């Protein structure tokens, strides 16, 4: 899966919020430098796929299989 900024996302999963004690949004690893796993960064997205506190881009939740 890729973001709207054409960055690769792997390990996408539902995020668990311990304060609300419920699943809220998504999290996953973003490959910031193409082909280099040492530059992966964790990012979060809202339930509708909008970026939370980062500039890596939104995700299209219809691409999730």
C-alpha positions in Angstrom: 0.0 0.0 0.0 1.2 3.5 -0.7 0.3 6.9 0.7 -0.9 9.9 -1.2 2.8 11.1 -1.1 3.8 7.8 -2.9 5.6 6.4 0.2 5.3 2.6 0.9 3.3 1.5 4.0 3.8 -1.9 5.6 2.5 -3.5 8.7 -0.7 -1.5 8.7 -2.9 -2.4 11.6 -5.7 -1.0 13.8 -4.3 1.2 16.7 -5.3 0.5 20.3 -5.8 3.6 22.4 -5.1 2.6 26.1 -6.8 5.8 27.4 -10.1 5.2 25.6 -9.5 1.4 25.8 -10.7 1.0 22.2 -9.3 0.6 18.7 -9.0 4.1 17.0 -7.3 4.7 13.7 -4.5 2.9 12.0 -0.7 2.6 12.4 2.1 1.3 10.2 5.7 1.6 9.1 6.4 4.1 6.3 9.5 3.6 4.1 10.8 7.1 4.1 13.9 6.3 1.9 13.1 4.0 -1.0 14.8 0.6 -0.7 16.4 1.4 2.7 14.7 -0.3 5.8 16.9 1.7 8.2 14.9 4.8 7.4 11.4 3.4 8.2 9.3 5.5 10.5 6.0 4.7 12.4 3.0 6.7 11.5 -0.7 6.9 12.5 -3.8 7.6 10.5 -7.4 8.4 11.6 -10.3 6.0 11.0 -11.0 7.6 7.7 -7.3 7.4 6.5 -6.2 11.0 7.2 -2.6 11.5 8.4 -2.1 12.2 12.2 0.8 14.5 13.1 3.0 13.7 10.1 3.5 14.7 6.4 3.8 11.2 4.9 0.3 11.5 3.3 -3.1 9.9 3.7 -4.0 6.3 3.0 -6.8 4.9 0.9 -8.6 2.5 3.1 -10.3 0.8 0.1 -6.8 -0.6 -0.8 -6.8 -2.7 2.5 -7.4 -6.3 1.8 
